[in-house]
Amino acid sequence: MRTASLPLFIAGLGALAGCGGGAATPEAAARAPAVTDWRRIATPADRRRIGEWRTAFVEALAVARADGHGAEIDREGALLVPDAALDQVDLPPGNYRCRVVKLGTQVKGRLSYVAYPPFGCRATITPAGFRMEKLNGSQRPAGYAYPDGSRRMIFLGSMALGDETMAMDYGYHPDRDVAGAVERIGPGRWRLVLPYPRFESVLDVVELVPDPAN
């Protein structure tokens, strides 16, 4: 699983561009993200959501704590600390166990803290870019992550629901679009922070740890 990570492939793309003669090999083409600037792809609504990620995080935590979920939040440690991101986000391709925590609520009377058991997730380098996808569960975000400094990658994708076999293309249906940030929060531990999702919560946080079976 511990193959080269996204920043190394981006650097390699620049090196390939400087080499004269001969077309790039299929292997090299598969490694190179097609687009590296997420701002060229994100919708205006998602640029706003990404810009307000910390506001959403603080708001969601406050609601969940007010509803009596402080102990559960504290047990999660860095996962639910807004400013826990570390340098070298560097998410390697491979299979992950991902666990979703939903904070806050969009509907009065609904639960403001829900933690789900782990599901399967996968990160792969494709000709279209660095793809991340949740493989099972009733809500399955899938999309691409783009570099954005040393502490985060920006994720843009869409949500597949229920028995749908695949997610729509990003930007096709605004109510299905998903936008957020991938951050490293410890050794072998990352999170995907999704502010103001279209359904249920104020903030979704997806913990990603390498799947020990792979």
TORKEFI-247229 format. One record per residue (C-alpha): residue in one letter; z, x, y negated. Coordinates in nm, 4 decimals. Last residue first. Example, Ala and Ser with C-alpha at 12.3 -4.5 7.8 and 13.67 -1.06 7.14 Angstrom:
BEGIN
+------+----------+----------+----------+
! type !        z !        x !        y !
+------+----------+----------+----------+
!    S !   0.7140 !   1.3670 !   0.1060 !
!    A !   0.7800 !   1.2300 !   0.4500 !
+------+----------+----------+----------+
REM end
This chain:
BEGIN
+------+----------+----------+----------+
! type !        z !        x !        y !
+------+----------+----------+----------+
!    N !   0.2743 !  -0.3968 !   0.4536 !
!    A !   0.5680 !  -0.5734 !   0.6219 !
!    P !   0.8050 !  -0.4446 !   0.3527 !
!    D !   0.6258 !  -0.6633 !   0.0945 !
!    P !   0.6519 !  -0.4754 !  -0.2337 !
!    V !   0.8670 !  -0.6546 !  -0.4930 !
!    L !   0.7437 !  -0.9049 !  -0.7505 !
!    E !   0.9758 !  -1.1393 !  -0.9422 !
!    V !   0.7988 !  -1.4316 !  -1.1082 !
!    V !   0.9576 !  -1.5652 !  -1.4263 !
!    D !   0.8530 !  -1.9099 !  -1.5473 !
!    L !   0.9493 !  -2.0198 !  -1.8973 !
!    V !   0.9847 !  -2.3552 !  -2.0743 !
!    S !   0.9633 !  -2.5515 !  -1.7493 !
!    E !   0.7912 !  -2.8540 !  -1.5948 !
!    F !   0.4160 !  -2.7946 !  -1.6254 !
!    R !   0.1826 !  -2.6418 !  -1.8819 !
!    P !   0.3660 !  -2.3096 !  -1.8853 !
!    Y !   0.5450 !  -2.2163 !  -2.2090 !
!    P !   0.5956 !  -1.8466 !  -2.1440 !
!    L !   0.4911 !  -1.6826 !  -1.8144 !
!    V !   0.6779 !  -1.3569 !  -1.7433 !
!    L !   0.5491 !  -1.1701 !  -1.4368 !
!    R !   0.8157 !  -0.9395 !  -1.3028 !
!    W !   0.8274 !  -0.5987 !  -1.1399 !
!    R !   1.0549 !  -0.4159 !  -0.8962 !
!    G !   0.9850 !  -0.1015 !  -0.6944 !
!    P !   1.2308 !   0.0989 !  -0.9039 !
!    G !   1.3356 !  -0.1271 !  -1.1919 !
!    I !   1.2149 !  -0.3813 !  -1.4478 !
!    R !   0.8397 !  -0.3163 !  -1.4541 !
!    E !   0.6557 !  -0.5719 !  -1.6648 !
!    V !   0.3613 !  -0.8098 !  -1.6159 !
!    A !   0.3028 !  -1.0361 !  -1.9156 !
!    G !   0.1925 !  -1.3955 !  -1.9591 !
!    A !  -0.0883 !  -1.6486 !  -1.9600 !
!    V !  -0.1732 !  -1.9423 !  -1.7330 !
!    D !  -0.4617 !  -2.1853 !  -1.7869 !
!    R !  -0.4491 !  -2.5087 !  -1.5851 !
!    D !  -0.4103 !  -2.7503 !  -1.8753 !
!    P !  -0.6751 !  -2.5574 !  -2.0690 !
!    H !  -0.9449 !  -2.6216 !  -1.8035 !
!    Y !  -1.2345 !  -2.3736 !  -1.7852 !
!    G !  -1.0582 !  -2.0949 !  -1.9758 !
!    Y !  -0.9673 !  -1.8958 !  -1.6635 !
!    D !  -1.1882 !  -1.9853 !  -1.3700 !
!    M !  -1.0415 !  -2.2570 !  -1.1524 !
!    A !  -0.7943 !  -2.1678 !  -0.8788 !
!    M !  -0.8865 !  -2.1865 !  -0.5122 !
!    T !  -0.8443 !  -2.4026 !  -0.2010 !
!    E !  -0.6741 !  -2.6960 !  -0.3684 !
!    D !  -0.4102 !  -2.8380 !  -0.1325 !
!    G !  -0.1345 !  -2.8624 !  -0.3916 !
!    L !  -0.2154 !  -2.6970 !  -0.7213 !
!    A !  -0.4195 !  -2.3946 !  -0.8292 !
!    M !  -0.3118 !  -2.2530 !  -1.1640 !
!    S !  -0.5258 !  -2.0395 !  -1.3912 !
!    G !  -0.5416 !  -1.6804 !  -1.5039 !
!    L !  -0.4645 !  -1.4331 !  -1.7783 !
!    F !  -0.2016 !  -1.1636 !  -1.7194 !
!    I !  -0.1266 !  -0.9062 !  -1.9880 !
!    M !   0.0016 !  -0.5707 !  -1.8672 !
!    R !   0.3288 !  -0.4334 !  -1.9938 !
!    R !   0.5433 !  -0.1375 !  -2.0824 !
!    S !   0.2993 !   0.1497 !  -2.1389 !
!    G !   0.0594 !  -0.0333 !  -2.3690 !
!    D !  -0.1433 !  -0.3464 !  -2.3011 !
!    P !  -0.3478 !  -0.3021 !  -1.9840 !
!    Y !  -0.5163 !  -0.6133 !  -1.8410 !
!    A !  -0.4090 !  -0.8316 !  -1.5483 !
!    Y !  -0.6482 !  -1.0780 !  -1.3842 !
!    G !  -0.6104 !  -1.4260 !  -1.2408 !
!    A !  -0.4356 !  -1.6449 !  -0.9863 !
!    P !  -0.1424 !  -1.8829 !  -1.0270 !
!    R !  -0.0410 !  -2.0802 !  -0.7184 !
!    Q !   0.1707 !  -2.3934 !  -0.7598 !
!    S !   0.2468 !  -2.5799 !  -0.4348 !
!    G !   0.3348 !  -2.2633 !  -0.2430 !
!    N !   0.1120 !  -1.9934 !  -0.0993 !
!    L !  -0.0979 !  -1.6907 !  -0.1923 !
!    K !   0.0122 !  -1.6098 !  -0.5453 !
!    E !  -0.2644 !  -1.4070 !  -0.7046 !
!    M !  -0.3174 !  -1.0898 !  -0.9047 !
!    R !  -0.6580 !  -0.9354 !  -0.9716 !
!    F !  -0.7211 !  -0.6051 !  -1.1486 !
!    G !  -1.0798 !  -0.6348 !  -1.2684 !
!    A !  -1.4142 !  -0.8038 !  -1.1997 !
!    P !  -1.5342 !  -0.5410 !  -0.9496 !
!    T !  -1.2021 !  -0.5894 !  -0.7672 !
!    I !  -0.8704 !  -0.4033 !  -0.7626 !
!    T !  -0.6138 !  -0.6036 !  -0.5706 !
!    A !  -0.2657 !  -0.7457 !  -0.6244 !
!    R !  -0.1338 !  -0.9935 !  -0.3680 !
!    C !   0.1440 !  -1.2490 !  -0.3536 !
!    G !   0.3362 !  -1.4113 !  -0.0681 !
!    F !   0.6252 !  -1.6463 !  -0.1367 !
!    P !   0.9951 !  -1.5797 !  -0.1833 !
!    P !   1.2446 !  -1.8661 !  -0.2023 !
!    Y !   1.2487 !  -2.0723 !  -0.5233 !
!    A !   1.4957 !  -2.0570 !  -0.8114 !
!    V !   1.5261 !  -2.3652 !  -1.0348 !
!    Y !   1.7140 !  -2.3725 !  -1.3641 !
!    S !   1.6684 !  -2.6392 !  -1.6333 !
!    L !   1.6644 !  -2.9312 !  -1.3907 !
!    R !   1.5095 !  -3.2469 !  -1.5336 !
!    G !   1.7021 !  -3.4886 !  -1.7568 !
!    K !   1.4829 !  -3.4421 !  -2.0616 !
!    V !   1.1333 !  -3.3276 !  -1.9692 !
!    Q !   0.9911 !  -2.9914 !  -2.0786 !
!    T !   1.2654 !  -2.7994 !  -1.9027 !
!    G !   1.4339 !  -2.4638 !  -1.9322 !
!    L !   1.3991 !  -2.1813 !  -1.6820 !
!    K !   1.1892 !  -2.1650 !  -1.3647 !
!    V !   1.2536 !  -1.8744 !  -1.1279 !
!    V !   0.9694 !  -1.7799 !  -0.8933 !
!    R !   0.9989 !  -1.5257 !  -0.6120 !
!    C !   0.7153 !  -1.2950 !  -0.5163 !
!    R !   0.6956 !  -1.0848 !  -0.2023 !
!    Y !   0.4146 !  -0.8435 !  -0.2585 !
!    N !   0.0962 !  -0.7216 !  -0.0934 !
!    G !  -0.0984 !  -0.4310 !  -0.2386 !
!    P !  -0.2388 !  -0.2801 !  -0.5553 !
!    P !   0.0107 !  -0.0698 !  -0.7506 !
!    L !   0.1766 !  -0.2051 !  -1.0683 !
!    D !   0.1901 !   0.0802 !  -1.3248 !
!    V !   0.4446 !  -0.0596 !  -1.5727 !
!    Q !   0.5114 !   0.2997 !  -1.6726 !
!    D !   0.7858 !   0.2352 !  -1.9290 !
!    L !   1.0596 !  -0.0174 !  -1.8624 !
!    A !   1.0888 !  -0.3875 !  -1.9498 !
!    A !   1.4449 !  -0.5266 !  -1.9660 !
!    D !   1.4124 !  -0.6851 !  -2.3107 !
!    P !   1.4291 !  -1.0513 !  -2.2086 !
!    V !   1.6980 !  -1.0110 !  -1.9403 !
!    L !   1.6233 !  -1.2539 !  -1.6567 !
!    L !   1.4920 !  -1.0106 !  -1.3948 !
!    A !   1.7278 !  -0.7406 !  -1.5202 !
!    G !   2.0274 !  -0.8982 !  -1.3458 !
!    E !   1.9512 !  -1.2035 !  -1.1325 !
!    R !   2.3213 !  -1.2667 !  -1.0736 !
!    D !   2.3703 !  -1.3272 !  -1.4469 !
!    I !   2.1255 !  -1.6172 !  -1.4452 !
!    E !   2.2934 !  -1.7808 !  -1.1462 !
!    A !   2.6346 !  -1.7476 !  -1.3113 !
!    G !   2.5099 !  -1.8911 !  -1.6407 !
!    H !   2.3599 !  -2.2026 !  -1.4837 !
!    G !   2.5921 !  -2.4569 !  -1.6456 !
!    D !   2.3476 !  -2.6722 !  -1.8414 !
!    A !   2.4143 !  -2.4743 !  -2.1596 !
!    R !   2.3175 !  -2.1604 !  -1.9676 !
!    A !   1.9834 !  -2.3140 !  -1.8676 !
!    V !   1.9094 !  -2.4282 !  -2.2235 !
!    A !   1.9980 !  -2.0895 !  -2.3729 !
!    L !   1.7924 !  -1.9027 !  -2.1124 !
!    A !   1.4862 !  -2.1151 !  -2.1877 !
!    E !   1.5118 !  -2.0615 !  -2.5628 !
!    V !   1.5606 !  -1.6859 !  -2.5289 !
!    F !   1.2603 !  -1.6507 !  -2.2959 !
!    A !   1.0380 !  -1.8831 !  -2.5007 !
!    T !   1.1127 !  -1.6911 !  -2.8198 !
!    R !   1.0421 !  -1.3683 !  -2.6328 !
!    W !   0.7015 !  -1.4882 !  -2.5104 !
!    E !   0.5895 !  -1.6121 !  -2.8527 !
!    G !   0.2949 !  -1.3749 !  -2.8955 !
!    I !   0.1849 !  -1.4441 !  -2.5381 !
!    R !   0.1863 !  -1.8167 !  -2.6042 !
!    R !  -0.0037 !  -1.7724 !  -2.9299 !
!    R !  -0.2703 !  -1.5597 !  -2.7611 !
!    D !  -0.2810 !  -1.8280 !  -2.4950 !
!    A !  -0.3619 !  -2.1026 !  -2.7432 !
!    P !  -0.6283 !  -1.8881 !  -2.9107 !
!    T !  -0.7944 !  -1.8362 !  -2.5696 !
!    A !  -0.7629 !  -1.4954 !  -2.4077 !
!    I !  -1.0811 !  -1.3082 !  -2.3109 !
!    R !  -1.1576 !  -1.0557 !  -2.5831 !
!    R !  -0.7847 !  -1.0221 !  -2.6512 !
!    W !  -0.7376 !  -0.8994 !  -2.2933 !
!    D !  -0.9134 !  -0.5724 !  -2.3692 !
!    T !  -0.9867 !  -0.3917 !  -2.0395 !
!    V !  -1.2994 !  -0.5684 !  -1.9180 !
!    A !  -1.4956 !  -0.4966 !  -1.5978 !
!    P !  -1.2081 !  -0.3156 !  -1.4267 !
!    A !  -1.3394 !  -0.0133 !  -1.2327 !
!    R !  -1.2343 !   0.0320 !  -0.8712 !
!    A !  -1.5139 !  -0.1686 !  -0.7136 !
!    A !  -1.7715 !   0.0320 !  -0.9067 !
!    A !  -1.6232 !   0.3575 !  -0.7795 !
!    E !  -1.6429 !   0.2389 !  -0.4186 !
!    P !  -1.9972 !   0.1105 !  -0.4675 !
!    T !  -2.0948 !   0.4594 !  -0.5896 !
!    A !  -2.1824 !   0.5085 !  -0.9544 !
!    A !  -2.5514 !   0.5653 !  -1.0221 !
!    G !  -2.6883 !   0.9166 !  -1.0329 !
!    G !  -2.7285 !   1.1423 !  -1.3348 !
!    G !  -2.4723 !   1.2313 !  -1.6030 !
!    C !  -2.0948 !   1.2046 !  -1.5749 !
!    G !  -1.9198 !   1.0856 !  -1.8895 !
!    A !  -1.8985 !   0.7241 !  -1.7805 !
!    L !  -1.7337 !   0.8320 !  -1.4573 !
!    A !  -1.4566 !   1.0049 !  -1.6490 !
!    G !  -1.3919 !   0.6956 !  -1.8563 !
!    L !  -1.3724 !   0.4843 !  -1.5429 !
!    G !  -1.1275 !   0.7299 !  -1.3917 !
!    A !  -0.8872 !   0.6714 !  -1.6782 !
!    I !  -0.9077 !   0.2989 !  -1.6115 !
!    F !  -0.8531 !   0.3601 !  -1.2399 !
!    L !  -0.5450 !   0.5697 !  -1.3100 !
!    P !  -0.4027 !   0.2978 !  -1.5356 !
!    L !  -0.4478 !   0.0352 !  -1.2610 !
!    S !  -0.2681 !   0.2048 !  -0.9731 !
!    A !  -0.3742 !   0.4466 !  -0.7008 !
!    T !  -0.2797 !   0.3430 !  -0.3492 !
!    R !   0.0761 !   0.2800 !  -0.2428 !
!    M !   0.0000 !   0.0000 !   0.0000 !
+------+----------+----------+----------+
REM end
